[in-house]
Amino acid sequence: MRRLLCVVLLFLCFTPVFGQEVIESVNADLKNEFIAIEGAIYPEEVNGEQHRMAIIEFSISETFKTELQMFYNRFGDRNRFRTSLLTKLYLIKNRKLYLFTGPEIEFDLNRKIQDYGPPRLSFNTGLGFDFNDNVLLEARFNKQLNNTRVGPYGELGRSDVFTVGSRLKF
């Protein structure tokens, strides 16, 4: 009886391993010499937080790029959507060190415009470094342009923000 039970358990454990097939991801990043599209959706956290991002990069030349960035964040009872259109100038031909600048708009999707004013308009400028295709580091200054109560990163009120950030893809 024990042998039969062991054989059945081994059969049940190893059958799914050989029954799986590898398929290409539908959400695989798209890259060619003129356009690159990438995105990520992070799993929901303990409090139902969600973080989604998509980036579309257009290559104008080897050292000049235009990038459309879109971010959606849900934290607590707040839903935020932020998008920016950045131009990137690579200072080194091997595409490592770059400067970027461009406008950004941020919406608080829970608040009415009548109560809190227009969306947050701002201007980004900064410096970045691509270590490789999977790791980058950026220092960014975000200057608010209009008078709104929608602040960056979920705060209320007018503020300018300096951030140092990194992105790791795996």
C-alpha positions as CSV (number, residue, x, y, z in Angstrom):
1,M,0.0,0.0,0.0
2,R,2.8,2.4,0.8
3,R,4.5,1.7,-2.5
4,L,1.3,2.4,-4.4
5,L,0.8,5.6,-2.5
6,C,4.5,6.7,-3.2
7,V,4.1,5.9,-6.9
8,V,0.8,7.8,-7.1
9,L,2.3,10.8,-5.3
10,L,5.4,10.8,-7.6
11,F,3.2,10.6,-10.6
12,L,1.0,13.5,-9.4
13,C,4.1,15.7,-8.5
14,F,6.0,15.2,-11.7
15,T,3.3,15.1,-14.3
16,P,2.6,18.9,-14.2
17,V,6.4,19.6,-14.7
18,F,6.4,17.8,-18.0
19,G,2.9,19.0,-18.9
20,Q,3.8,22.7,-18.9
21,E,4.7,24.5,-22.1
22,V,6.7,27.7,-22.5
23,I,4.9,30.5,-24.4
24,E,5.9,34.0,-25.3
25,S,4.5,36.7,-23.1
26,V,1.8,38.9,-24.6
27,N,3.1,41.8,-22.6
28,A,6.7,41.5,-23.8
29,D,8.6,44.7,-24.4
30,L,8.6,46.0,-28.0
31,K,12.0,47.4,-29.1
32,N,13.4,48.3,-32.5
33,E,15.7,51.0,-33.7
34,F,13.0,53.7,-33.9
35,I,10.6,52.9,-31.0
36,A,10.8,51.1,-27.7
37,I,7.7,50.3,-25.5
38,E,8.0,48.9,-22.0
39,G,5.7,48.7,-19.1
40,A,5.2,47.1,-15.7
41,I,2.4,46.3,-13.3
42,Y,3.4,45.7,-9.8
43,P,1.3,43.3,-7.6
44,E,-1.3,44.7,-5.3
45,E,0.1,45.3,-1.8
46,V,-1.4,44.8,1.6
47,N,-3.7,47.8,1.4
48,G,-4.7,47.3,-2.2
49,E,-2.1,49.7,-3.5
50,Q,-1.4,49.5,-7.3
51,H,1.5,50.8,-9.3
52,R,1.5,50.7,-13.1
53,M,3.8,52.3,-15.6
54,A,4.4,52.5,-19.3
55,I,7.1,54.2,-21.3
56,I,7.2,54.8,-25.1
57,E,10.6,56.0,-26.4
58,F,11.0,57.4,-29.9
59,S,14.6,57.5,-31.3
60,I,15.2,60.7,-33.3
61,S,18.9,60.1,-33.6
62,E,21.6,58.1,-31.8
63,T,21.9,60.7,-29.1
64,F,18.5,62.3,-29.1
65,K,15.3,60.6,-27.8
66,T,11.7,61.6,-26.9
67,E,10.0,59.6,-24.2
68,L,6.3,59.5,-23.2
69,Q,6.0,58.3,-19.6
70,M,2.7,57.2,-18.0
71,F,2.2,56.3,-14.3
72,Y,-0.9,55.2,-12.4
73,N,-0.8,54.8,-8.6
74,R,-3.5,53.8,-6.2
75,F,-2.7,54.2,-2.5
76,G,-5.2,54.4,0.2
77,D,-8.4,56.0,-1.3
78,R,-6.4,58.1,-3.8
79,N,-6.0,57.3,-7.5
80,R,-3.3,59.3,-9.3
81,F,-2.4,59.4,-13.0
82,R,0.8,61.2,-14.1
83,T,2.2,61.6,-17.6
84,S,5.2,63.4,-18.9
85,L,6.8,64.0,-22.3
86,L,10.6,64.1,-21.9
87,T,13.3,64.8,-24.4
88,K,16.6,63.0,-23.7
89,L,20.0,64.1,-24.9
90,Y,22.7,61.5,-24.4
91,L,26.1,63.1,-23.7
92,I,28.2,60.0,-24.5
93,K,27.8,58.0,-27.7
94,N,27.5,54.7,-25.9
95,R,24.2,55.9,-24.4
96,K,25.0,56.0,-20.8
97,L,24.9,59.5,-19.4
98,Y,22.0,61.8,-20.4
99,L,20.1,65.0,-19.7
100,F,16.3,65.2,-19.8
101,T,13.7,67.9,-19.7
102,G,10.0,68.2,-20.4
103,P,6.4,69.0,-19.2
104,E,4.4,66.8,-16.9
105,I,0.7,66.7,-15.9
106,E,-0.7,64.9,-12.8
107,F,-4.4,64.2,-12.1
108,D,-6.0,63.2,-8.8
109,L,-8.8,61.0,-10.2
110,N,-10.8,61.1,-6.9
111,R,-11.1,64.9,-6.6
112,K,-13.4,67.1,-8.6
113,I,-11.8,70.0,-10.4
114,Q,-14.4,72.4,-9.0
115,D,-13.2,71.6,-5.4
116,Y,-9.5,71.3,-5.8
117,G,-8.7,73.3,-9.0
118,P,-7.0,72.1,-12.2
119,P,-4.5,69.2,-12.5
120,R,-0.9,69.8,-11.4
121,L,1.2,71.1,-14.3
122,S,5.0,70.9,-13.8
123,F,8.3,70.9,-15.6
124,N,10.9,68.2,-15.2
125,T,14.6,68.5,-15.7
126,G,17.5,66.3,-14.6
127,L,20.4,64.0,-15.2
128,G,20.4,60.2,-15.6
129,F,22.8,57.3,-16.1
130,D,21.9,54.0,-17.7
131,F,24.2,51.3,-16.2
132,N,22.7,48.7,-18.6
133,D,19.3,47.9,-20.1
134,N,18.0,46.8,-16.7
135,V,19.3,49.4,-14.3
136,L,19.2,53.2,-14.4
137,L,19.7,56.1,-11.9
138,E,18.2,59.6,-12.2
139,A,18.3,62.9,-10.3
140,R,15.2,64.9,-11.2
141,F,13.9,68.4,-10.3
142,N,10.1,68.9,-10.7
143,K,9.0,72.6,-10.8
144,Q,5.3,73.2,-10.4
145,L,3.9,75.7,-12.9
146,N,0.4,76.4,-11.8
147,N,-1.5,77.0,-8.6
148,T,-3.4,73.9,-7.7
149,R,-4.0,71.9,-4.5
150,V,-2.9,68.7,-6.2
151,G,0.6,68.1,-5.0
152,P,3.2,65.6,-6.1
153,Y,3.2,62.1,-4.7
154,G,-0.2,62.5,-3.0
155,E,0.4,65.7,-1.0
156,L,-1.9,68.7,-1.0
157,G,-0.5,72.0,-1.8
158,R,2.0,73.7,-4.1
159,S,5.6,72.3,-3.9
160,D,8.6,71.8,-6.0
161,V,10.3,68.4,-5.7
162,F,13.8,67.1,-6.1
163,T,14.1,63.3,-6.3
164,V,16.8,60.7,-6.8
165,G,15.4,57.5,-8.2
166,S,16.4,54.3,-9.8
167,R,14.7,51.6,-11.8
168,L,15.6,47.9,-11.8
169,K,14.0,45.6,-14.3
170,F,14.1,41.8,-13.7
